[in-house]
């Protein structure tokens, strides 16, 4: 709970992290090689995310990404003013989205935080309307207010008026959010491939982090 001036209190915030990593071109090329090599033996790699951990077989590219994720997670907890030591593990998987591929609305149960790192993003999405609808958001990822119908009482100028937070990804972009947050990935309408690495952050020895009543 953040207590502001004159008695105003911000309740139930959802902390979301979005940052662009610098100088990622060489690392992204190396990651692409690792991911496509992995895909060559697994046609269902993107949908069968729980059966394997991208970070379980270390390579220079995945080690680099794991270090970036760990720093991002540490910064997240620091922003929450968590002052004690927290231990976590990271389970990651690659997403390869070709033309027409998308991810339906979902969240990530059984983990504390979830995130995505973008390795390769199409430079153009072709015909954004694809000859069908005018409200498509090709290649974007959308996150939704976790409080059902909270925007129904919003008025002009109220920050709660839009229940959707939408991002158009770019290579080198790192995202991190609470795992309960529902999100979806809009269809790739480009002939170019969109490649990302999603990950879950699982707390070790969860019992010691439970708040005291």
DOGUTI-574224 format. One line per 10 residues: their letters; for each residue x, y, z negated of N, C-alpha, C. Coordinates in steps of 0.05 Angstrom, whole numbers, plus 5000, padded with zeros to 4 digits. Atoms other than C-alpha are relative to their C-alpha. Example, Ala and Ser with C-alpha at 12.3 -4.5 7.8 and 13.67 -1.06 7.14 Angstrom:
# residues 2
AS> 5018,4976,5000,5246,4910,4844,5018,5024,5000 ~ 4984,4976,5001,5273,4979,4857,4985,5022,4986
***
This chain:
# residues 213
XXXXXXXXXX> 5017,4976,5000,5000,5000,5000,5018,5025,5000 ~ 4985,4975,4998,5028,5068,5021,4983,5023,4991 ~ 5015,4978,5011,5003,5125,4978,5011,5026,5011 ~ 4992,4975,4988,5004,5191,5014,4993,5024,4982 ~ 5006,4976,5015,4991,5263,4993,4970,5003,4996 ~ 5028,4992,5006,4926,5288,4962,4981,4975,4998 ~ 5017,5023,5005,4902,5218,4946,4994,4982,5024 ~ 5005,5017,4977,4901,5190,5017,5018,4975,4999 ~ 4986,5025,5001,4921,5117,5021,4996,4985,5026 ~ 5002,5016,4976,4936,5076,5083,4998,4970,4992
XXXXXXXXXX> 5005,5028,5008,4906,5006,5072,5004,4981,5023 ~ 4999,5022,4981,4921,4941,5107,5013,5007,5027 ~ 4987,4994,4974,4971,4965,5159,5011,4974,5013 ~ 4987,5022,4985,4998,4918,5213,5025,5011,5012 ~ 4974,4990,4990,5072,4929,5225,5008,4985,5025 ~ 4993,5011,4974,5092,4918,5297,5027,5013,5008 ~ 4973,4990,4991,5164,4924,5324,5003,4997,5030 ~ 4995,4999,4971,5180,4943,5396,5025,5015,5005 ~ 4974,4986,4995,5251,4959,5417,5013,4989,5025 ~ 4985,5008,4975,5293,4957,5480,5029,4996,4992
XXXXXXXXXX> 4973,5006,5006,5360,4923,5471,5018,5011,5022 ~ 4981,4987,4981,5420,4956,5505,5018,4979,5013 ~ 4979,5016,4986,5467,4925,5557,4994,4970,5000 ~ 5009,5028,5001,5428,4860,5566,5003,4986,5027 ~ 5000,5012,4973,5441,4848,5640,5015,4974,5002 ~ 4984,5024,4999,5496,4797,5633,4988,4977,4983 ~ 5012,5020,5018,5463,4761,5575,4974,4989,5013 ~ 5025,5009,4987,5397,4758,5613,5006,4980,5023 ~ 4992,5019,4978,5431,4725,5673,5007,4973,4989 ~ 4992,5025,5012,5462,4673,5628,4976,4986,4988
XXXXXXXXXX> 5024,5012,5010,5395,4661,5594,4983,4987,5022 ~ 5015,5011,4977,5361,4651,5661,5011,4973,5008 ~ 4988,5025,4992,5411,4597,5678,4993,4977,4980 ~ 5007,5020,5020,5398,4561,5612,4971,4991,5002 ~ 5029,5005,4999,5322,4567,5619,4993,4983,5025 ~ 5007,5015,4976,5318,4543,5691,5012,4972,5000 ~ 4988,5027,5002,5365,4485,5676,4982,4983,4982 ~ 5018,5014,5018,5319,4466,5619,4974,4992,5014 ~ 5025,5005,4986,5257,4471,5663,5002,4978,5020 ~ 4997,5020,4979,5286,4425,5716,4992,4972,4991
XXXXXXXXXX> 5007,5026,5010,5272,4366,5671,4974,4999,4985 ~ 5025,4998,5015,5207,4390,5640,4980,5017,5014 ~ 5019,4984,4985,5149,4411,5684,4981,5015,4982 ~ 5020,4987,5018,5105,4428,5624,5014,5016,4977 ~ 4984,4988,5020,5159,4466,5586,4985,5024,4987 ~ 5013,4976,5010,5119,4531,5579,4977,4994,4982 ~ 5024,5007,5016,5056,4498,5552,5006,4982,4977 ~ 4993,5019,5021,5090,4445,5510,5022,5013,4982 ~ 4979,4984,5013,5126,4497,5467,5008,4988,4973 ~ 4995,5009,5027,5123,4459,5400,5019,4976,4999
XXXXXXXXXX> 4985,5026,5000,5162,4397,5421,5030,5005,4999 ~ 4971,4996,4999,5231,4430,5426,5006,5029,4992 ~ 4991,4974,5008,5270,4489,5400,5022,5009,5018 ~ 4980,4990,4981,5309,4530,5451,5027,5005,4986 ~ 4975,4994,5015,5360,4546,5396,5012,4976,4988 ~ 4989,5024,5012,5372,4474,5376,5025,4990,5014 ~ 4976,5008,4985,5425,4464,5430,5015,5026,5007 ~ 4988,4974,4997,5471,4524,5423,5015,5003,5027 ~ 4984,4991,4977,5499,4560,5484,5008,5029,4994 ~ 4994,4972,5005,5533,4628,5487,4976,5019,5003
XXXXXXXXXX> 5023,4983,4994,5469,4658,5516,4979,4998,4978 ~ 5020,5003,5021,5421,4628,5465,5010,5009,4972 ~ 4989,4990,5025,5469,4643,5408,4998,5031,4998 ~ 5003,4971,4999,5469,4716,5430,4971,5009,4994 ~ 5028,4993,5004,5393,4718,5432,4992,4995,4971 ~ 5007,5006,5028,5387,4684,5364,5011,5022,4981 ~ 4989,4979,5016,5433,4737,5334,4983,5025,5002 ~ 5017,4976,4997,5389,4792,5364,4974,4996,4986 ~ 5025,5005,5014,5327,4759,5336,5004,5003,4970 ~ 4995,4999,5029,5357,4751,5267,5003,5029,4991
XXXXXXXXXX> 4997,4971,5007,5377,4825,5266,4973,5014,5000 ~ 5026,4988,4997,5307,4844,5289,4983,4993,4976 ~ 5016,5009,5023,5275,4802,5234,5010,5014,4974 ~ 4989,4987,5024,5322,4831,5181,4991,5030,4999 ~ 5009,4972,4999,5304,4902,5204,4970,5002,4994 ~ 5029,5000,5006,5230,4884,5200,4995,4999,4970 ~ 5004,5002,5029,5235,4862,5128,5010,5025,4986 ~ 4990,4976,5012,5277,4923,5112,4980,5023,5002 ~ 5020,4980,4997,5223,4967,5140,4976,4997,4981 ~ 5021,5005,5019,5173,4933,5094,5009,5006,4971
XXXXXXXXXX> 4989,4994,5027,5218,4953,5035,5003,4975,4984 ~ 4994,5025,5014,5231,4880,5018,5030,5001,4992 ~ 4972,4996,5009,5294,4885,4975,5014,4975,4992 ~ 4987,5025,5008,5307,4812,4958,5007,4984,5025 ~ 4990,5017,4977,5341,4760,5002,4979,4981,5009 ~ 5019,5018,4988,5296,4722,5049,5014,4982,5020 ~ 4988,5019,4982,5317,4659,5086,4978,4991,5019 ~ 5019,5008,4980,5283,4640,5151,5013,4983,5021 ~ 4991,5014,4977,5289,4595,5211,4985,5010,5024 ~ 5013,4990,4975,5272,4611,5284,4996,4977,5019
XXXXXXXXXX> 5006,5020,4979,5238,4564,5333,4992,5016,5025 ~ 5005,4985,4975,5239,4589,5405,4994,4982,5024 ~ 5006,5015,4975,5214,4568,5473,4999,5020,5023 ~ 5000,4983,4977,5219,4595,5543,4972,4999,5014 ~ 5025,4997,4984,5159,4620,5584,5008,5007,5028 ~ 4995,4994,4971,5164,4617,5660,4973,5004,5013 ~ 5026,4993,4989,5105,4652,5691,5003,5007,5030 ~ 5001,4995,4971,5097,4646,5766,4974,5013,5008 ~ 5024,4986,4991,5043,4678,5808,4974,4986,4990 ~ 5025,5010,5011,4975,4670,5774,5001,4989,4972
XXXXXXXXXX> 4997,5011,5027,5003,4645,5708,4993,5022,4979 ~ 5008,4982,5021,4976,4676,5644,4999,4984,4974 ~ 5004,5013,5026,4966,4661,5569,4974,5011,4988 ~ 5026,4992,5011,4896,4663,5539,5004,5011,4971 ~ 5000,4989,5026,4879,4697,5473,5008,4979,4979 ~ 4991,5020,5020,4916,4663,5415,5016,5015,4979 ~ 4980,4991,5019,4958,4673,5353,5018,4976,4994 ~ 4980,5021,5005,5013,4631,5322,4998,4990,4971 ~ 5003,5010,5027,4991,4591,5261,5026,4987,4990 ~ 4979,5015,5014,5040,4561,5210,5027,5014,5002
XXXXXXXXXX> 4975,4985,5001,5092,4616,5218,4994,5028,4988 ~ 5004,4974,5013,5103,4684,5185,5001,5023,5020 ~ 4997,4980,4979,5126,4727,5244,5002,4986,5027 ~ 4997,5010,4973,5124,4717,5319,5010,5022,5018 ~ 4989,4979,4983,5158,4752,5376,5005,4990,5028 ~ 4993,5007,4972,5179,4753,5449,5023,5018,5009 ~ 4979,4985,4987,5241,4774,5486,4997,4996,5030 ~ 5004,5002,4971,5236,4790,5560,5027,4999,5015 ~ 4975,5005,4986,5290,4762,5604,4999,5011,5029 ~ 5004,4991,4972,5263,4777,5674,4971,5007,5004
XXXXXXXXXX> 5027,4990,4995,5203,4817,5695,4998,5009,5029 ~ 5003,4990,4972,5177,4829,5767,5002,5030,5001 ~ 4997,4971,4997,5196,4898,5791,4974,5012,5010 ~ 5026,4991,4991,5127,4904,5823,4980,4977,4998 ~ 5020,5020,5004,5062,4868,5811,4982,4996,5025 ~ 5016,5004,4976,5037,4869,5883,4974,5017,4998 ~ 5025,4986,5001,4964,4889,5890,4988,4996,4972 ~ 5009,5002,5027,4943,4904,5819,4971,4990,4998 ~ 5028,5008,5000,4870,4892,5837,4996,4973,5012 ~ 5000,5027,4988,4885,4829,5877,4974,4995,5015
XXXXXXXXXX> 5024,5003,4983,4823,4842,5919,4975,4992,4984 ~ 5023,5009,5016,4776,4825,5861,4990,5021,4981 ~ 5009,4982,5021,4772,4871,5801,5018,5025,4998 ~ 4985,4975,5003,4793,4942,5785,5012,5004,4972 ~ 4991,4997,5028,4809,4930,5711,5021,4979,4992 ~ 4979,5019,5006,4865,4879,5717,5025,5015,4990 ~ 4976,4988,5011,4930,4892,5679,5023,4980,5005 ~ 4981,5021,4993,4980,4847,5716,5026,5003,4985 ~ 4974,5001,5012,5041,4826,5678,5001,5012,4971 ~ 5000,4987,5027,5021,4863,5613,4995,4979,4978
XXXXXXXXXX> 5008,5015,5024,5014,4835,5543,4984,5018,4982 ~ 5019,4984,5017,4957,4858,5498,4998,4988,4972 ~ 5003,5007,5028,4951,4857,5422,4974,5013,4991 ~ 5026,4991,5008,4885,4865,5386,4998,5005,4970 ~ 5005,4993,5027,4863,4897,5321,4991,4976,4984 ~ 5008,5024,5015,4859,4841,5269,4975,5003,4983 ~ 5024,4995,5016,4800,4873,5234,4976,5000,5019 ~ 5022,5002,4982,4737,4851,5270,4982,5025,5000 ~ 5019,4978,4996,4695,4909,5298,5008,5026,4985 ~ 4991,4976,5015,4737,4962,5261,4996,5025,5016
XXXXXXXXXX> 5002,4976,4983,4731,5008,5321,4971,5009,5004 ~ 5028,4992,4995,4655,5010,5319,4992,5026,4986 ~ 5006,4975,5014,4656,5068,5270,5020,5022,5007 ~ 4980,4980,4993,4712,5106,5305,4987,5024,5015 ~ 5009,4976,4986,4701,5177,5330,5023,5012,5015 ~ 4979,4988,4984,4740,5220,5379,5022,5010,4983 ~ 4977,4992,5015,4810,5231,5354,5008,4980,4978 ~ 4994,5021,5020,4807,5171,5306,5020,4980,5012 ~ 4980,5019,4990,4867,5126,5313,4990,4971,5003 ~ 5011,5027,4998,4822,5065,5307,4981,4996,5024
XXXXXXXXXX> 5020,5001,4979,4782,5079,5370,5007,4979,5021 ~ 4992,5020,4980,4822,5031,5414,5009,4975,4986 ~ 4993,5025,5014,4823,4959,5389,5023,4984,5014 ~ 4979,5014,4985,4876,4939,5441,5025,5017,5002 ~ 4974,4988,4996,4950,4955,5443,5013,4985,5023 ~ 4990,5013,4976,4978,4940,5512,5028,5009,5007 ~ 4972,4994,4993,5051,4936,5534,5006,4989,5027 ~ 4989,5009,4974,5081,4932,5604,5029,4993,4995 ~ 4973,5008,5007,5144,4891,5591,5021,5008,5020 ~ 4977,4996,4983,5213,4903,5619,5023,4983,4989
XXXXXXXXXX> 4977,5016,5010,5278,4863,5615,5014,5013,4977 ~ 4986,4989,5023,5313,4871,5549,4981,5009,4977 ~ 5019,4991,5020,5249,4887,5510,4996,4978,4979 ~ 5004,5018,5023,5243,4854,5441,4975,5009,4985 ~ 5024,4995,5015,5176,4849,5406,4999,4981,4975 ~ 5003,5016,5025,5160,4824,5335,4975,5009,4986 ~ 5026,4993,5013,5093,4821,5299,4992,4978,4980 ~ 5010,5021,5018,5056,4784,5243,4986,4978,5017 ~ 5009,5022,4984,5037,4715,5268,4969,4998,5003 ~ 5029,5001,4999,4963,4725,5253,4988,5017,5022
XXXXXXXXXX> 5010,4981,4981,4957,4779,5306,4993,4986,5027 ~ 5008,5012,4975,4917,4756,5367,5011,5016,5023 ~ 4989,4987,4976,4947,4771,5435,4995,4983,5024 ~ 5003,5014,4974,4943,4751,5508,5019,5011,5020 ~ 4983,4991,4979,4987,4755,5569,4984,5000,5026 ~ 5016,4997,4975,4954,4781,5633,5014,4985,5023 ~ 4988,5015,4978,4965,4743,5699,5023,5014,5014 ~ 4979,4990,4982,5028,4751,5739,4989,5000,5028 ~ 5010,4998,4972,5004,4777,5807,5022,5005,5020 ~ 4977,4997,4982,5074,4780,5836,5010,4973,5009
XXXXXXXXXX> 4986,5024,4992,5111,4728,5876,5026,4996,4985 ~ 4976,5002,5017,5170,4742,5830,4993,4987,4973 ~ 5005,5015,5025,5177,4701,5766,5005,5018,4976 ~ 4996,4987,5026,5168,4730,5697,5010,4980,4980 ~ 4987,5019,5019,5213,4697,5645,5003,5014,4973 ~ 4997,4989,5027,5210,4709,5570,5007,4977,4981 ~ 4996,5019,5022,5230,4674,5506,4983,5008,4977 ~ 5017,4995,5024,5177,4670,5451,5012,4985,4977 ~ 4989,5013,5024,5194,4652,5380,4982,5004,4976 ~ 5014,4998,5025,5165,4639,5312,5021,5001,4978
XXXXXXXXXX> 4983,4997,5023,5198,4659,5246,4986,4986,4977 ~ 5011,5016,5023,5186,4608,5190,5017,5005,4975 ~ 4986,4995,5025,5204,4625,5119,5008,4973,4987 ~ 4991,5023,5014,5246,4575,5081,4994,5003,4970 ~ 5006,5000,5028,5227,4556,5010,4978,5021,4994 ~ 5021,4980,5001,5161,4594,5017,4991,5006,4971 ~ 5011,4997,5027,5141,4583,4944,5013,5024,4985 ~ 4987,4978,5015,5192,4633,4918,4993,5028,5009 ~ 5008,4974,4990,5164,4689,4961,4971,5007,4994 ~ 5028,4995,5006,5093,4683,4936,4998,5023,4980
XXX> 5002,4978,5019,5070,4747,4901,4989,4991,4974 ~ 5010,5007,5027,5058,4745,4827,4975,5016,4994 ~ 5026,4987,5006,4987,4760,4804,5002,5015,4974
***
